Amino acid sequence: MKLWAKVIDGEYLRANKVFRNSLPLTQDLYEEVLREICHELDLSTPVTLASHYRHLERFNIVEYKPRDFIEPVEFTKFVIENVDYD
């Protein structure tokens, strides 16, 4: 598994983080990795639904909007992309 997290504000990439792991991507592991990535980027963890994970599985990308966060955020979207093409 290789996930690329991007904090985007308008047209600008404000922060990003690549997370690599040898384990296969599962919903439980995704939620755990998402919490770790958000901690490292100093973000609150977005509310993640099963539909978010299914979208990541199907399209290799999921996008969180500010409304997906409990705390106010200073960006327009938070994107997680599965970039493990092997």
N, C-alpha and C positions, 0 to 999 in steps of 0.2 A: 504494500500500500504506500502510495506517495500522494499526499494532499498539499495543495498550495492554497493558503488563505490570503485574501487580499482585502484591505480596508480601502474603500474608494470614496472619495468626496468629489462629486461632480465628475470632472474629467481626470482628476489626479489620483494616482496611487499613493496613499498616505503611509501605508505600512504593509508588509507582507511577511509570510513565514512559510517555509516548506517543512512538512513533517514526513519523515520516512519511518517505515516499520516493516518488518518481514512477515507480519501476520496478515491474513486475508481480511478484507473489509467486511465488517458486520455492523449491524445497527448499534449494538452495545459498545463495540470498540470505537465506532464513529463518535458517539456521544462523549466517551471518555477522552478521545483525542481532541474533540472540539473544545472541551473544558480546558485542556492543557494549552491549546493554541491561544485561546482567549486570555488565559492567565498570562502567557508570555507576551501577548500584545497589549496587556493591561486594558482589556475590555471585559464588560460583563458578558456572561454566556447568554446567547439568544435562546428563546423558547424554541425547542426543536420538536417537531411533530413527526410522526411516522411518514407523512407525505414528503417531508424534507429529505429523509433518507431515501425513499423510493425515487425521488427526482434525481438525487445524486447517483443512485444505482443505474437508472435508466439513461440519463443524459451526461453523466460525469461532471455535473456542476449543480450547485445549489446557491441561491442568492437570498440573503436575509436583509430585510428593510429595517429602518429604525423602529417601526411598529412591532417588530419581533423581539425587541429588547425591553426588559422591564424598566431599566434605568435609561434616562435620556442619553443619546449618543450624538457625537459631533461629525457624522459622516452620512453619506447617502445610501451606501450599501456595503455589505460584508459578504464576500464571495468565497466559497470553498469549491475548489476544482480538483477532481481526481486526475492526476497527471501520470499515473502509473500505467503505461501503455504496453508493458511486457505481458 
